[in-house]
Amino acid sequence: MSEPTTTTRVHVLRHGEVHNPRGVLYGRLPGYHLSDLGQAMAVRIAEHLAGEDIVHLVSSPLERAQETAAPSAKALGLPVTLDDRLIEAGNVFEGKTFGVGDGSLRRPAHWVHLRNPLRPSWGEPYVQIAQRMLAAVTAARDAARGHEALCVSHQLPIWTARSFASGRRLWHDPRKRQCALASLTSFTYQGDDLMSVSYEEPARDLLPAPVAAGKKFVAGA
């Protein structure tokens, strides 16, 4: 008689708000830490997850992700394992302010990087992001069989993994990503089979009203 198939959930958490007064696309650059609001978001997530059956905790190596993971690690009594596959997407515009109003789009030197938004030509290919992210999620699933795992990552990688797993196209309007600060995108498995993907925003009430309503977007966060 075969053993019953186990249910495993992997929660993928976007980090909290980052202190970024210059409004730069920080990407993988070191030295970007959570703001006071971001720290409050991390605590809220820890409170939200305290009663869950989480037995494995993994984080992107970037500071903002590790800082977001820290309160949950304390609340759950778990060590934080770092996984490079959860890191932010690579982007040639790291360290620059990049938007319609600041002149970046009018600079000829940037045009070569904007030639193919479907790949995209300015950074790590979407397919590559999806593959590494889902490999990290699968590893977390395997480490937490029959229980739950928590992975802390970044907006674009999380949204790309969710889109790939859901069979949606990978190129998209960044303003329409459903992946708010300190949000949870959860993958539920029966055995090795992905059964569903869900989404929630436990720290939504901490955001100022325009941000909570989805009217503000910071690329590469």
N, C-alpha and C positions, 0 to 999 in steps of 0.2 A: 504494500500500500504506500503510495507516494505521500510525502510530507506536504502539508498545506502551503500554498504560496504566501510569502510574507509581504506585507505592505511597508514601504519605506518612503519617507518624505524628505526632500532636500529643499530647504529654504535658502534662497539666494537674496541677500540683503544688500541694497545700495547704501553706501556710506552716508553719513550725515553732512550737514552744510559745512563748507570749507571757508576758512578766513582767506579772502581773496580780494582785497580792496582795490587792486588795479584792474580787476576783471579780465585777467589773462586766461588763455587756454593752457592750463597747467599740465594736462595729460599725465605723462609719466615722470615729470620733473620732481625731484626731491624737495622737501622743505615746506610742503603745503599741509597744514594741520587743520583739525576741526575748529570751527568758531565756537563761541559759547553756546549758540543755538545748536550747533552740531553735536556738542557734548551732551546737551539735554536730550537730543534725539536718540543718541546712543543709549542713554540711561532708560529712556522710554521703551526702546526695543528690548532691553534686558528685562524690564518689568513684564513686558508683553509675553516674552518667551519663557519666563521663569518656570511655568508649570508644564512646559512641553517636554516630550521624551527625547531631548537632544543629547546625543552621546558623542558627537564628533563636530569640531569647530575648526574651520579653515578660513584663511584670509589672504587677500591680495597682499603683496609685500609693501605696498605704498603706505605712507604714514597715516593718511586719513582713513584707510580701511582698517588698519590695525587698531587705531584709536576707537573706531566704531565697534570693533569686536571686543574690546577690553571689558566693558561693563557686563556683557553677556557671558564672557569667559568667567568672570568673578561670580556672577549669579548662578551659573550652571556648574561651577567647580571643574571647568575643563581647560586644558592647555590650548593655545592657539597654534595651529600648524600653518605655515606659509606655503602657498602654492602659486608659482609664477603664472600659471595658466589663468588665474583670476585677475590678472593685472589689467589696467586701462588699455584701450586700443592705442597703438602707435599713431602719431599724427605729425606731419611736417610743420604744422603751425604752432607747435608747443612754444610757450613763452611769449606769444604774440596776442594782442587783442585782435579779434577777427569778427567783423560784423559789417552789415550794410552801411552803417553810419560813420564808421571810423576811417574810411578810405582804403581798407585792405583790398576790397574787390576791384579797386581801380588801379592797383599796382601791377604792371605787366609781368613782373617777376613771379607773381602768384598764379598767373593764368594757367601755366603748364600743369599745376597741381589740381586744377579744377576741371580738367578736360573730360573726366569720366566719373560722374557721381554714382554710377551703378556698381563700381568696384569696391571702394572709391579710390580715385587716383591720388588723394591727399594723405592717405594713410594705410593702415593695415587692412587687407581685403576682408570683406564681411564674412566670406566663407571660412577664412582662416580663424577669425574671431569666434565664429559659431563652433567650429570643430574643437578648438582648445577649451572653450568654456564648457561645452557638453562633456568633454573628456574629464574635466575637473568635477563636474556634477556627478558623473558616473562613478568616479573614484570615491567621492563622498558618500554616494549611495552604497557602494560596496563596503565602506568602512562602518556604515551605520545600519546594516541589514536588520530589518524588523523594527527599526527605531527611526529617529530623525537626525538630520545633520543641518548645520548652518554654515553657509559660505558667504563671505563678505567681499563684494566686488564693486563694479562701477556701472554707470548708466548704459553706455553704448554696448559693452559686452553682455550685460544682462538682457537688454532688449533684443539684441541680435540672437542670442541663444534661445530666447522665448519664441522669436519669430521663426527660426529654423525648426524648432521642435514642433511648432504649430502648423508648419507647412506654408507660412506666409513668405512673400518676397522679402529679401533682405534690404534692398535699397528703400529709403523712406524719407519722410520729412522729419527732421530731428525734433521739431516742435510738437509732434504728435506721439512721441514715445510715452507709453504708460509705464513710467518708472520714476516716481518721485523720490526725493531725498528720503532716506531711511524707510523705503518701501520694501516689501517682501514679495518676491516672485517664487512660488513654491511648486516643485515638481513632485508628483505622487506616482510611485511605481508599485506594480504588483509583480514581484520577482524582478526580472530585468526589463519588464515592459512598462513604458511610460503610459499612464492612464489619463492624467489630467495635469493642467497647469493653472494655478490660481494666483490671485494678486490681492494685496491689501496694503493699507497705509496707516499703520498704528500711530505714527507721529504727526498725522495730518493737521491736528488741531494746534500744533505748536507753530505752524507756518503762518506768516502774515496772510491776510485774506486774498490778495491778488495772486500770490504764489500758490496757495492751496487750491485756488480755482483754476490753476494751470495756465495763467496768463504771463508767466515769466519763464524763460528758458536760458540756461547757461550751457553752452556747448562744451563737450568734453569733460563734464563733471562726473 
